[in-house]
Amino acid sequence: MNPMTERKEMIMIRSLATFFLVINLALPMAPAPHAQEKAPRGEKTECGTVVPPGQVQAELAREAFAALASPPPTDAPYYLPLTIHIVHRGDGTGGFRPPQLEVAMRDLNRMWQPVGVQFFIYGEIDHINDDTRFNVPNDQAARDALRQVNVVANTINVYFTNLASLCGQSTFTTGAIQGILMSNGCAGNTDSPSSFAHEIGHYLDLYHTHETSFGVECPKGNNCSTAGDRLCDTAADPGLGSRVDTDCVYDDSAATPMSCDQTPYNPPTRNLMSYSTEVCRDQFTGNQISKALRVLRDTANRRNLITSVARYVDPLSGASGGNCNYNSPCRTVAKAVQAAQDGDFIFLKPGAHEALSLGGKRVTLNRWGTAGLVEIAP
């Protein structure tokens, strides 16, 4: 099925009434063929995201995350806005390519679909022509300086550039400077399909499965709730860089920590928050899903992503309308457009929707969920 056919199946329009329809290219769920051109990944550390002291304190103050009590909202996912910044040389050459971005978005949404979270590109791509930021040195101050360029509030700001030594770096909820940095060769290609999803995991306060800021987790798992990533359904991980082959098999090379019994490691080679071979990583555990969703719903500087530029419509909604947010969707498209600002995205539950006068606003309509037709009829 080609992309245009897929989009027609997602939304069937009978009448455009008085609004502009903008097709969103970032949301199709089917994996796309990977771009043939790609920037070289080179020898880079997988991730430069480290847990700072303030994040340690915030994490220790949280209650333990129990196993997911109910299924994630995969049939009615949360849609979170990304602002994409692409750094070029001063003359406008170089930088992350459009085919790479399309594949990177599809990889990202494929990895996060089991969590009940999807992502869309909000607004126009921000092109930054700056020689000094086209190649970011191995310096935290330089990375943080880039993350403060052209920030769009209430979205996840993602900067694609050339990072020295790193594939990517994210911020946790407690970070003073927010945003995600991605190196051009580490997304949108067959070698690195999971690095972008990995950094988004950090943005929702998921830690490396080999994290040691809270203590070293023993392979037996007896300290799983207080050490490692503090989640008990992610097995203890000694750090999998260079220890997993292309068949996703761990080489059993890590010694058991002296402070633990001699239970051998059996680490999660497919987990997205590990340093396993990147093509192997495609899974989150139930506790990781539970935590990411709780952080999204309950943390002030993440909850705003749900309520900022995405509006939701469900004809069966019991809500009166209001801002048409995820928890209180509008019953009609007209009410959602009335609540929307120019540029907002409106997500419609599959079914028939009545379109009356929509006020001439520029909005993007998309299906809310992964199955079924959306019909806009007069």
N, C-alpha and C positions, 0 to 999 in steps of 0.2 A: 504494500500500500504506500503510495507516495505521500509526502507531507501535505500537499494541497487537498488530496482526497480525504485524508484524515481530518483536516480542519473542517471540511464541509460536513463530515459526519458528526463532529463535535457540536456545531451550532448551525441550525438551519434557519435562515432569515427569510421571512415572507414580506416583511415591510420594514423599511428603514426609518419610516416616519420622519422626524425632524432632527435626528441625531446622527453623528458620524460614527461609523463602526471601524474600530482599529483592530486588526487581527494580531493577536499576541503570538509571536514565534517561539517563545521560550517555554511553553507549557506542554507540547505533545509528549506523551509518556513513552511511546515506542522508541527503543534505541535506534539512533540514526547511524548510517555508515560513518566511520571516523574520517576526519579530514586527512587528506593525503599529505598536505604540507604541515610541518610542525617545527617549532623552535627546539633546538637541542636541550635536553634536560641537563646533561653534564653530570658531574659528581657533586651532588647537593645533599645536604642533610634533609631528611624528610620534612621536618617541621621545627620551626623556631619558637613555638608557643611554650612558655614555661609558666609554672604556677607561682605568682608573686605572693609575698607574705599576706597582703590584704585579702587575697582570694582564699588562702589557707584558713584564715580566721573565719571568713564568711562560710566556707564549706563546713568547718567544724561546728558552726552554730546551727547547721541544718539538721533536721531529723534524718535518719537513715531512709533510703529509698527502697521500699518493699517491691516485690514482684508486681508487675502490672496487673491491676485488678480487673480491668475491662479492656476490650480490644482497642487499639489506637484508631483514630477516626479516618481510616483509609478511604471510606466511601464518601466522606464529607471532610476532606482535609483542610487544614489551615493553609492559607496562601500568604507567603511573606515576601515583601518587596525588596529587591536588590537594586542599588544604584551602582552601575558599572562605570568605573574609571579606567581608561586605557592610556598608558603613558607611551608617547612617541619621542623620537629625537626632536630637537628644536625645529627642524625643517619639516616635521610632520611625517617622516618616514619611519619604518619599523613599527613594532608594537604587536599586540595580540590581534589576530586576524578574525574577521567575522565568522568564517567556517569553524574556527576553533571555539569561539564563544558559543555557537549553537550546539556543538557537541558537548562542551563543558556543562551547559545548562541541562542537557538531556541526561548526561551522566549523573549530575547532581540530583535531579528529580527522581531518577531511577533508584539511586541509593537511599533516598529519604522517603520514598513512597511507603515502605512498610511502617514508618513512624507516624504517618498521617500528616506530613508536612510537605508542602511543595513551594516552589520559589518562582517568581516572575521578575522580569526586568522592568523597573519603574522609570518612566521618563526617557529622555534621549541619552545615548551613550555620551559620557563626558570624556572628550579627547584632550589630553594634557600634553602639549608640545614643550618639552623641557629636557635639555641634554643632561642636566645634573640629576634628574630623577629617572632617566631612562635606564641607568645602571645604578642600583642602590647598593652602596658598600655594606660590608659586614659590620654595621654600626647601628645600634638601637635608636640613637637620636635621629639618624637619617630615615629610618623606617617610620618612626613616629611622626616626623615632619611630613612625610608623604601622606600619612593617614589623616592629616588635618587640611588637605587641599580639597576645596569645593565640596565639602561635606553636605549631604542632603539629610536633614533630620527625619527621624521616624522610618528610616530604611537601613538595610545592611549595606554599608559602603564597602565595595570590593575593588581593589586596585590591582590591575595586571601590569607588571613591569618586569625588569630583569633583576632578581635578587641575588646578590653574591652569597653563595654557600647554602641558601635555603630554598626549599620548594614553596613554602608558605608560612605564614604566621597570622595568628588570630588573637583576639582579646576575649577575656572572660567578662562576666557581668560587672565585676568590680573595677575594671580598668578605667583610668582617667581619660585615656585616648582610645576611642573605639574604632573598629574596622578590621578588615581582612586584607592581607597582602598575598598575592599569588604570583609566582614566577612564571613567565610566559611558557616555558617548556614543560611545566608540570600540570597542565590541564588541557583538555580538549584534544588529547591524542591517545593512542593505544597503550603507551607506556605508563601513563599516569591517570587512569580513569577515576581514581578514588581520592586524590589529594584535596580537591576542592571540598568534597563531602566531609573529609576528615577535619578541615579547618572550620567548617560550619558546625561540626560537633563541638569543638572548643567554644565557639560563640554561644552555644547553649550549655556551657559549663560541664561538658563531658571531658574527662581527663584521659591521658594515655593509659592503656592497660598495663604499662610498665611503670606508671608513676611511682615516685618514691618520696614526694614531698610530705606525705602523711605516714611514711614508714614503708619498709619493705614487706610486701605480701609473701607469705609462705606458700609453697606449692600445695600444701595440704588444705589450705583455705581457712584455717582456724582463726585467722585475724583479718578475714576479708572485708569486714564492715568498718574497720578502722585504718587499714593500710592499703597500699596500692591505689586503685581508683575508687575505693570504698564501696564497690558494688560486688555482690557475692556471686553473681552469675557470669562474671568475666574471670576466667581462671587466671591464676598468677602468671605473670609474664616477665621473663628476665631481660626483655629488650630484644626484638626479633630482627633488627637490622643485620643483614647478611646471614641469618640463621634459618631462612626459609627458602626452599628451592621453587622452581617455576611450577611444580606440581602441588605447591602449598603445603609441603611436608617440612616440619621442624626437624633440625638435624641433631637434637638432643645434646647440644654442646655446652650448655650452661650448667655450672655447678650449683647445687642447692646452697642457699645462704647458711652460714654457720649458725645463725640464731634460730634456724628452723630444724625440724627433723629431716630425715633423708628422703622424704617423698620427692620423686623426680618431677620436673616441670612437664606440664602438658598444656602449653599456651594456646590461645585462640588465634590461629593463623589466618582466619578469614574476617577477623573483627576490624571494623573501619577505624577504630581508635588505636590500633596497634602500629608497629613499624614493620609489619609483615610485607612481603613482596606486594607491590601496589596492585597488580592485576588479580591478586588473591582476595583482596579486601572488598567485601560487599555485604557485611552483616552488622546489625546492632543486636544486642541482647534485650530481653524484656525489661530488665532494670535500667538499661541505658535509654530505652524508649520512654519509660516512666519518668526518668529524671529529666530528659530533654523537654518533654511536654509540661512537666511541672514548672521548670524554669521559665518556659515560654509563657505559661499562663499566669505565674505568680510574681515574676520579677519585673519591677517597674520599667527598666530600660530594655525589656524584651517583650512585655505585654503590649507596648505601644505599636509593635510591628503588626499585631493582629488588628488593632483598632484604627490604624492610620489611614491608609490609602485603598484598602480593600473593602468593598461592600458586598453583602450577601443577600440573596433573594430566595425565599422558599415559600411557595404558595400555601403551604400547610402550616406556616409559622403561626404560633400563638402570640407572638410579640406584637406590640402596637406599631412598631416601625423604628422610630428614633433615628439613630445613626446607621442602622442596618449593619451592625457588626456581627461577628461570628456567632456570638451567644444570643443575639436578638435580631435575627434576620428580618428584612422587610418581606411583606407578602407580594409586592408588585415591583416590576421594573421601574415604573414611574416614580415610586417613592424612593427607590435606591438612587436614581438619577438626581432627584431633588436633594437628597442628602449628600451626594457626591460633589467633589470639586473637579474642575477640569483636570484631566489626566488620571483620574482614579480608575481602578479596575473593579468591575462588577461581576460576581460569580453567581451563576444561576443554577438552581437544582434542575435536573432533567425533568422535562415535561413542557406543557404549553404555557406561555406567558403572554399576557395582553400588553400590547404596546400602544399607548395613547400619545399625547403630546409630551415629548421628553426634553423640551427646553433648549435644544440646540447645543447641549454640552458635548465636549469631546471626551468620550469614555471608551473603555475597552471591555467588551463582553466576553466571558469565557464560561465554560461548563464548570459547575461546582461538583467535583467528583470524577470518577474514572470510567463511568459507563452510562449509556443512555443518551438520547437526543434532547437537545434544547431547541424549542420552537418559539420564535417571536412572531406573533400574529396580530393583525389589527383587531 
